[in-house]
Amino acid sequence: MRALVRAIHQVMHDRRAATAVEYGFILALIVLAMMASLTSVANQTKNMWGNVTNKVQAATQS
């Protein structure tokens, strides 16, 4: 029983778990920022190639 109480006490006062959670939140924010920026770049690239397609089609029809 003392070993269990001692183990619980050690876990309650261990700061490494809190640090791991903080790093997890930071990593999640970085991933979200990357996804947002990649989505923006993908949309701009899609629009660019759409414009190229339209100009090529217009050039071949005239």
N, C-alpha and C positions, 0 to 999 in steps of 0.2 A: 504494500500500500504506500509506503514511503517513497518507493521508486516512482510510482505513478504520480504522486504529488510533486516530486522533484522534477519529473519530466514535464509536467504541465507548467510548472513555474518557469522552467527554462524556455519553453516555447513562448510563454507570455512575454518574456523579457528579451526575446531575440529580435533584433532589428533587421536582420538580413531579409526576412520575408517582406517587410514593408518596403525595403529598397527594391526587391524584385518586382513588386507590384508597381512601384513608381516607374521603373524601367519599362515594364509592360505597357503602361499608359503612354509613355513617351514614344515607344515604338509604334503603338496603334495610331497616334497622332501623325507620325511621320508617314505611315502607310496611307492614311486618309489623304494627306496632302499630296502624296505621289499620285494616288488614283485621280484626284481632282485635276492635277496638272496634266496628266496623261490623257484624260478625257478631253480637256481643252485642246491639247495639241492634235489629238485624233480628229476632232471636229474641224479644226482649221485645215488639216491636211485633206480631209474629205472634201471640204469646200474648194480647196485649191485644185484638186484633180477634177472636180466637177466643172470648174471654170475652164480648165484645159480641154476637157472633152467637148464642151460647148463651142469653144473657139475652133477646135479642129473640125468639128462637124460643120460649122458655119463656113470655114475656109474651103472645105471639100465640096460644098454645095454651090459655091459661086463660080 
